[in-house]
Amino acid sequence: MEPAHPLHEAWAEVGSHPRPVAKSLHSGEGFNLVAFAFGEGMELKDHAAKWPSRLTVLRGAVVYSEARRTVNLSALETVDIPAGVVHWVLALEKSLCLLSQAKPKPDPTAHGEPA
């Protein structure tokens, strides 16, 4: 029997957790991809992303907020999240989201290596 996909795992586990469930789908050079499952009313409190990010709601509905804007998102809607901007996410219902983050490629000259 194949192991459950992380999206299915997050969706199944969220009911037994007091906070959102996060599952890494990819972490590597160039980008990160993380699944977040929320129970109704769960909140991902104030935090800031290190890299530019995009939050996509796959299922459910959430509110994305930062100091200067609030965006209501339903299934298949997205919001771009600038790097370094403090924000939070509130689930209006049980929800499943994908967070994609663009990571800069390492600078080979940063370690004194020739370009």
C-alpha positions in Angstrom: 0.0 0.0 0.0 1.4 3.4 -1.0 1.8 6.0 1.7 -0.8 8.8 1.7 0.0 12.0 -0.2 1.0 14.9 2.1 -2.1 16.8 0.9 -4.4 14.0 2.0 -2.4 13.6 5.3 -2.8 17.3 6.1 -6.5 17.3 5.4 -7.1 14.2 7.5 -4.9 15.4 10.4 -6.3 18.9 10.8 -9.3 17.7 12.8 -7.1 16.4 15.6 -4.8 19.5 15.9 -5.4 22.8 17.6 -3.3 24.7 15.0 -3.0 24.5 11.2 -1.2 21.5 9.8 1.8 22.1 7.5 3.3 19.5 5.2 6.3 20.2 3.0 5.7 19.0 -0.6 9.0 20.3 -2.0 12.0 22.1 -0.6 14.9 22.7 -2.8 16.8 25.1 -5.0 14.5 27.6 -6.6 11.3 27.1 -4.6 9.5 25.7 -1.7 5.9 24.2 -1.8 4.0 23.7 1.5 0.5 22.5 2.1 -1.5 24.0 5.0 -4.7 22.6 6.3 -6.9 24.6 8.6 -9.9 23.8 10.7 -12.7 26.3 10.8 -11.6 29.3 12.8 -7.9 28.3 12.9 -5.4 31.1 12.5 -1.8 31.3 11.3 -0.7 34.2 13.5 1.5 37.1 12.6 4.6 36.0 10.7 6.6 37.2 7.6 7.9 35.1 4.7 11.6 35.2 3.9 10.9 34.9 0.2 8.2 36.2 -2.1 5.3 33.8 -1.8 1.9 32.9 -3.3 -1.0 31.5 -1.2 -3.5 29.4 -3.2 -6.7 28.1 -1.7 -7.5 24.6 -3.0 -10.5 24.0 -0.8 -12.5 26.1 1.7 -12.2 29.8 2.4 -9.6 31.9 4.2 -8.9 35.6 5.0 -5.4 36.8 4.3 -4.5 40.0 6.2 -1.5 42.3 6.4 -1.3 45.9 7.7 -2.5 47.5 4.5 -4.9 45.0 3.0 -7.3 42.2 3.7 -8.2 39.6 1.0 -11.0 37.1 1.2 -10.0 33.9 -0.7 -12.1 31.0 -1.8 -11.2 27.8 -3.6 -8.8 28.3 -6.6 -8.1 31.9 -5.7 -4.6 33.3 -4.9 -2.8 36.1 -3.2 0.8 37.2 -3.7 2.7 37.7 -0.4 5.7 40.0 -0.5 8.9 39.0 1.3 9.3 40.5 4.8 5.6 41.6 5.1 4.0 40.6 8.4 0.7 38.9 7.7 -1.7 36.3 9.1 -4.3 33.9 7.8 -7.7 33.0 9.3 -9.8 30.0 8.1 -13.5 30.8 7.6 -14.1 27.1 7.2 -12.1 23.9 6.9 -9.5 24.8 4.2 -6.6 23.4 2.3 -4.0 25.8 0.9 -0.7 25.7 -1.0 2.1 28.1 -0.3 4.7 28.4 -3.0 7.8 30.4 -2.3 10.4 31.6 -4.9 13.9 31.1 -3.5 16.8 32.9 -5.0 19.5 30.8 -6.5 22.7 30.7 -4.4 25.3 33.3 -5.5 28.5 31.4 -6.3 30.5 34.5 -5.6 29.2 34.8 -2.0 31.7 32.2 -0.9 34.6 33.7 -2.7 34.3 31.4 -5.7 34.9 32.8 -9.1 31.7 33.6 -11.1 
